[in-house]
């Protein structure tokens, strides 16, 4: 069984691929498997397994194993026939469309629930609360989704600014400093959309967050916090049903932690 946590966008070494292959072909052994057992059975080493765990964003093999078990459970309860890019066709009847859209959201919710780490959500909320200014970089449908989030948190006396709203993102970036926070939200094109802004922020030691399905370590790993959503939607699609649902889910989690912090303080 192929596991979603082993992203095709990450460049694994030959030894790491051997470990992944062993895990995917011996899922029934996962629960009682130790790092030493895995190293022996896959003819690799503890260091390779630890490196693989870190590359995937986990603290170590124990953390990776927990998430593999969650992934197995997700696959068990997920309808793998859902097409997140084309959930319905023009010739489908209305009930088929309704059922297909329901499956898309139910499956999307299951994937997100098991992928998103609340420890990362809490880090983002804390950064928003402790930063002087928060600027959100998002375009198109994602910009609209971000406005919805901004409207919610404004009611908590938290006032992020949509930096991309009037095409002023470059000017805003040059004026940011280490007391500010940037949040980049893009399904898979943040590296090309915001490369110039990210480079400026890195040089100025400004904290920045990336929320995306593209976990290319060249940029994603350099973020202060990186939140990865499952990459299920293709560039050719009916509409951004899944990606915007995923962004709403993540932003609503951030809002929930902000709300909790504000109410308790």
TISE-596500 format. One record per residue: x, y, z of N, C-alpha, C in turn. Coordinates in steps of 0.02 Angstrom, whole numbers. Example, Ala and Ser with C-alpha at 12.3 -4.5 7.8 and 13.67 -1.06 7.14 Angstrom:
2
   n.xx   n.yy   n.zz  ca.xx  ca.yy  ca.zz   c.xx   c.yy   c.zz
    660   -284    390    615   -225    390    660   -165    390
    642   -112    354    684    -53    357    645      2    394
This chain:
265
   n.xx   n.yy   n.zz  ca.xx  ca.yy  ca.zz   c.xx   c.yy   c.zz
     42    -59      0      0      0      0     44     62      0
     30    108    -46     66    172    -48     38    217      7
     83    249     45     63    292     99     71    365     81
     21    406     98     21    477     79     77    516    110
    103    494    168    154    534    202    220    534    165
    230    485    120    292    483     81    281    521     16
    288    587     20    272    631    -36    320    620    -95
    291    621   -155    331    614   -217    373    676   -229
    358    731   -194    394    794   -205    459    798   -166
    471    749   -123    533    749    -83    585    704   -118
    646    728   -120    700    692   -152    732    644   -102
    712    581   -103    738    531    -57    801    499    -84
    847    481    -39    907    445    -59    889    372    -73
    935    335   -103    922    264   -118    907    225    -55
    946    238     -2    935    202     61    867    219     92
    848    283     87    783    303    113    726    270     75
    734    264      9    683    230    -32    676    157    -13
    732    125      6    731     56     29    689     50     93
    700     96    139    662     96    202    587    106    188
    571    154    144    501    167    127    469    106     96
    505     73     50    479     14     17    465    -42     67
    511    -50    115    500   -102    165    438    -86    207
    432    -24    229    374     -5    269    309    -16    232
    306      5    169    244      0    130    226    -73    115
    275   -116    115    262   -187    100    255   -230    162
    262   -200    221    256   -238    284    216   -198    335
    160   -173    312    119   -130    355     92   -167    416
     83   -233    409     57   -272    466    108   -278    523
    171   -260    509    223   -264    561    235   -198    596
    206   -144    571    224    -77    594    216    -68    669
    160    -92    696    144    -77    766    199    -98    815
    230   -156    804    281   -180    850    352   -169    826
    360   -131    772    426   -122    741    467    -69    778
    529    -85    796    574    -36    825    621    -11    771
    656     43    784    702     71    735    758     22    720
    781    -15    772    834    -65    762    810   -122    718
    748   -145    731    719   -199    690    714   -177    617
    690   -116    607    681    -90    539    747    -84    503
    798    -61    538    865    -55    507    891   -123    485
    882   -173    528    906   -241    511    867   -271    453
    802   -265    456    759   -297    406    764   -262    338
    777   -198    337    783   -162    274    855   -156    250
    901   -184    290    973   -183    273    998   -111    265
    974    -68    309    997      2    308   1028     17    377
   1015     75    405   1044     94    469    996    138    508
   1008    142    574    968    186    616    974    258    592
   1034    278    572   1045    347    549   1003    364    488
    997    316    442    956    326    382    883    336    400
    859    296    447    789    300    468    775    366    504
    822    387    546    814    451    580    814    508    530
    860    505    482    864    557    430    799    560    390
    772    502    372    709    498    336    653    530    377
    650    513    442    598    541    486    602    617    488
    663    644    495    671    716    497    653    749    431
    670    716    376    655    742    309    580    749    299
    542    704    331    469    705    325    437    751    376
    478    782    419    452    830    467    434    801    535
    459    740    549    444    708    613    505    710    659
    492    706    725    546    712    774    592    651    772
    566    594    755    605    532    753    562    475    728
    589    414    731    552    357    703    487    344    742
    488    354    807    427    342    846    370    386    822
    386    449    809    337    497    783    315    477    713
    362    456    672    346    433    604    300    373    607
    314    326    651    274    264    657    202    280    676
    193    326    723    125    346    743     87    372    683
    120    413    642     86    442    584     75    392    528
    117    341    523    105    287    475     41    249    495
     35    235    559    -25    200    583    -88    241    570
    -83    307    582   -139    352    566   -155    350    492
   -103    348    450   -111    346    378   -147    283    356
   -129    227    387   -161    163    372   -236    167    389
   -251    196    447   -321    204    468   -359    249    420
   -326    303    398   -357    348    350   -375    312    286
   -328    273    260   -340    235    198   -397    185    206
   -404    159    267   -456    110    279   -525    141    275
   -531    205    297   -596    237    300   -607    289    245
   -559    292    198   -564    341    144   -585    307     79
   -629    340     43   -649    316    -23   -596    336    -74
   -554    289    -93   -498    305   -137   -519    319   -209
   -584    313   -223   -608    326   -290   -625    400   -301
   -620    440   -248   -637    511   -254   -585    546   -298
   -610    583   -346   -567    624   -389   -572    696   -363
   -519    720   -330   -521    786   -300   -518    842   -352
   -498    826   -412   -494    877   -465   -557    879   -507
   -585    820   -521   -647    815   -561   -696    770   -524
   -727    795   -470   -772    754   -430   -835    733   -466
   -853    771   -518   -913    754   -557   -901    773   -630
   -944    748   -673   -938    763   -744  -1001    799   -768
  -1000    831   -826  -1058    867   -851  -1119    824   -863
  -1109    758   -871  -1166    714   -885  -1194    681   -823
  -1165    693   -764  -1190    663   -703  -1258    692   -684
  -1301    649   -654  -1365    674   -630  -1354    711   -563
  -1404    745   -539  -1396    789   -481  -1379    751   -418
  -1408    692   -409  -1392    652   -349  -1320    628   -350
  -1295    610   -408  -1225    589   -415  -1179    646   -397
  -1195    706   -421  -1155    765   -406  -1155    777   -330
  -1214    773   -300  -1219    784   -227  -1176    733   -189
  -1181    670   -208  -1143    618   -174  -1068    626   -185
  -1049    645   -246   -978    654   -262   -948    712   -222
   -985    766   -216   -960    823   -177   -956    806   -103
  -1005    767    -79  -1003    745     -9   -942    702      3
   -928    656    -42   -869    613    -36   -805    654    -37
   -803    705    -80   -743    747    -84   -729    779    -16
   -780    809     14   -769    845     77   -757    797    135
   -792    740    137   -781    692    191   -711    663    187
   -690    645    126   -623    618    117   -569    670    132
   -582    732    108   -535    786    121   -527    798    195
   -582    797    232   -581    808    304   -541    753    340
   -551    691    318   -514    635    348   -439    642    336
   -421    660    275   -350    668    259   -319    725    300
   -354    780    305   -329    838    341   -323    825    415
   -373    791    443   -373    777    515   -311    738    535
   -289    693    492   -232    650    509   -165    679    487
   -167    732    447   -105    762    422    -83    822    463
   -129    864    482   -112    927    515    -92    915    587
    -35    945    606    -11    940    675    -33   1001    715
    -69    989    770    -92   1045    810    -35   1083    842
     22   1050    851     81   1086    878    102   1141    830
     97   1128    763    114   1179    714     61   1235    714
     -2   1216    720    -56   1266    723    -45   1313    782
    -27   1285    840    -16   1325    899     44   1372    890
     97   1348    857    155   1391    843    135   1451    800
     93   1438    749     71   1493    705     30   1543    745
    -17   1519    786    -59   1564    826    -16   1606    873
     33   1575    904     77   1612    950    117   1665    914
    140   1649    853    177   1698    814    133   1757    795
     70   1743    778     23   1798    760     13   1843    821
      5   1812    880     -8   1851    941     52   1892    964
    111   1868    950    172   1902    975    206   1946    924
    182   1946    862    213   1988    810    180   2056    808
    219   2106    790    192   2175    786    140   2180    730
    158   2154    671    113   2154    614    114   2086    581
     56   2063    556     52   2001    519     28   2016    449
     66   1995    399     48   2006    329     36   1939    295
    -21   1932    262    -38   1871    227    -28   1881    152
      6   1833    121     19   1834     49    -21   1778     17
    -72   1797    -21   -116   1747    -53   -152   1780   -112
   -160   1743   -166   -191   1770   -226   -251   1729   -248
   -293   1759   -290   -349   1723   -320   -398   1697   -268
   -421   1635   -278   -469   1605   -231   -440   1601   -161
   -374   1590   -157   -341   1585    -92   -342   1653    -56
   -338   1707    -95   -344   1773    -66   -413   1784    -36
   -465   1759    -69   -534   1765    -43   -541   1724     21
   -512   1664     22   -512   1623     82   -476   1658    139
   -422   1691    124   -383   1728    174   -423   1787    202
   -462   1820    159   -503   1875    183   -555   1852    233
   -581   1792    221   -629   1763    269   -597   1753    337
   -535   1728    337   -498   1719    399   -485   1786    433
   -464   1836    394   -450   1902    421   -513   1931    454
   -570   1922    421   -634   1947    448   -650   1914    516
   -635   1849    521   -649   1814    584   -604   1840    640
   -538   1844    627   -492   1862    681   -496   1936    699
   -522   1978    653   -533   2048    671   -578   2054    731
   -625   2007    738   -672   2008    795   -637   1990    860
   -575   1965    855   -535   1951    915   -484   2006    928
   -491   2061    892   -443   2117    896   -374   2095    871
   -374   2053    821   -313   2032    786   -322   2057    714
   -272   2092    688   -282   2127    625   -228   2111    573
   -229   2052    544   -182   2037    489   -199   2080    428
   -150   2089    385   -159   2129    324   -146   2084    264
   -191   2087    215   -181   2049    153   -133   2088    109
    -70   2069    109    -18   2108     75    -26   2109      0
    -59   2058    -27    -64   2051   -100   -127   2084   -128
   -167   2114    -86   -232   2139   -108   -227   2192   -163
   -178   2237   -157   -171   2291   -206   -105   2287   -244
    -76   2227   -246    -13   2219   -282     46   2253   -249
     41   2264   -183     93   2300   -146    140   2253   -108
    138   2188   -124    175   2141    -83    250   2155    -81
    278   2177   -136    350   2190   -137    368   2250    -93
    328   2303    -98    340   2362    -58    332   2347     17
    281   2308     33    268   2290    102    326   2249    129
    349   2201     89    404   2156    111    466   2196    128
    483   2245     87    544   2285     99    540   2326    163
    478   2339    187    470   2379    248    462   2335    311
    457   2270    303    448   2226    360    514   2219    398
    509   2203    463    568   2192    504    559   2130    548
    607   2116    591    607   2054    629    550   2049    680
    514   2104    690    456   2103    736    392   2084    700
    395   2078    633    335   2063    593    332   1989    576
    276   1969    547    264   1899    527    233   1898    457
    257   1852    415    228   1842    349    198   1772    345
    139   1767    316    107   1701    305     94   1694    230
    126   1645    199    117   1631    128     70   1571    121
     15   1582     84    -34   1529     73    -40   1518     -2
    -20   1459    -24    -22   1443    -96    -22   1368   -103
    -65   1342   -146    -72   1270   -151     -7   1237   -172
     24   1262   -225     87   1230   -247    136   1277   -281
    121   1341   -286    163   1386   -326    196   1441   -285
    200   1433   -219    227   1488   -178    300   1504   -196
    338   1452   -215    409   1463   -231    418   1510   -290
    374   1502   -341    379   1546   -400    341   1612   -388
    286   1610   -351    246   1670   -340    281   1720   -294
    313   1693   -242    338   1737   -189    413   1727   -175
    449   1702   -223    521   1690   -213    558   1753   -193
    545   1808   -227    580   1871   -212    565   1895   -141
    501   1891   -121    481   1912    -54    512   1868     -1
    513   1803    -12    541   1756     37    616   1769     46
    651   1781     -9    723   1795     -4    737   1859     36
    695   1910     25    703   1972     63    692   1959    138
    640   1922    154    624   1908    224    678   1867    259
    706   1820    223    760   1779    251    821   1822    269
    838   1868    224    895   1912    237    882   1959    296
    819   1976    307    801   2022    362    782   1985    426
    788   1918    425    773   1876    483    701   1886    508
    655   1890    460    584   1896    475    553   1826    477
    514   1811    529    479   1747    532    429   1742    475
    427   1684    443    376   1674    392    349   1603    394
    285   1597    379    248   1534    380    227   1517    310
    229   1453    293    205   1430    228    151   1378    239
     93   1389    209     38   1340    209     28   1318    137
     41   1254    123     44   1232     53     39   1156     48
     29   1132    -14     33   1060    -28    100   1043    -58
    140   1094    -72    206   1084   -103    260   1087    -49
    286   1029    -30    336   1027     24    407   1020     -2
    420   1050    -58    488   1051    -85    536   1080    -33
    584   1040     -8    626   1063     47    669   1124     31
    678   1139    -33    719   1196    -52    695   1261    -20
    629   1268    -11    601   1328     20    561   1310     82
    519   1259     77    473   1241    132    510   1231    198
    567   1197    195    604   1182    256    635   1244    288
    639   1298    251    669   1359    278    618   1403    315
    554   1386    310    503   1425    344    508   1417    419
    488   1469    455    486   1465    528    438   1409    549
    381   1405    515    333   1350    523    307   1333    454
    308   1269    437    279   1246    374    221   1200    388
    163   1216    360    104   1173    368     87   1144    301
     92   1077    296     81   1043    232     12   1011    232
    -26   1026    180    -91    993    170    -81    937    119
   -120    883    124   -113    828     75   -121    854      3
    -78    832    -41    -78    856   -110   -124    811   -152
   -187    830   -157   -237    789   -191   -266    820   -254
   -255    885   -264   -287    921   -319   -237    935   -374
   -255    920   -436   -211    932   -493   -221   1003   -520
   -172   1025   -560   -177   1092   -588   -236   1098   -637
   -253   1043   -671   -311   1041   -715   -370   1016   -675
   -420   1059   -662   -475   1041   -617   -538   1080   -635
   -594   1056   -608   -658   1091   -617   -656   1158   -581
   -635   1156   -518   -630   1216   -476   -587   1198   -415
   -572   1249   -375   -527   1238   -317   -567   1214   -256
   -609   1163   -266   -650   1138   -210   -606   1115   -152
   -562   1068   -167   -522   1037   -114   -472   1086    -83
   -434   1120   -125   -381   1163    -98   -409   1218    -52
   -464   1249    -72   -492   1302    -30   -524   1274     33
   -554   1214     28   -580   1180     87   -523   1166    136
   -467   1144    110   -408   1129    151   -382   1191    185
   -376   1246    147   -352   1309    176   -401   1335    229
   -466   1330    215   -516   1351    265   -507   1310    329
   -496   1246    322   -488   1202    380   -428   1223    422
   -371   1234    390   -310   1254    426   -320   1322    459
   -347   1370    422   -356   1437    449   -407   1438    505
   -458   1395    500   -507   1391    554   -476   1360    617
   -430   1314    609   -394   1287    667   -352   1342    700
   -318   1382    658   -279   1438    686   -325   1486    723
   -382   1502    693   -431   1546    725   -452   1517    793
   -464   1452    795   -488   1420    857   -437   1428    913
   -372   1420    897   -320   1428    948   -314   1501    969
   -321   1547    921   -320   1618    938   -379   1636    983
   -437   1609    967   -497   1622   1007   -487   1597   1078
   -460   1536   1083   -447   1507   1149   -399   1550   1190
   -345   1572   1157   -296   1614   1192   -326   1680   1215
   -367   1710   1173   -398   1774   1190   -448   1766   1247
   -487   1713   1246   -538   1703   1297   -508   1685   1365
   -452   1649   1364   -421   1628   1427   -378   1682   1458
   -361   1732   1417   -320   1787   1442   -362   1850   1450
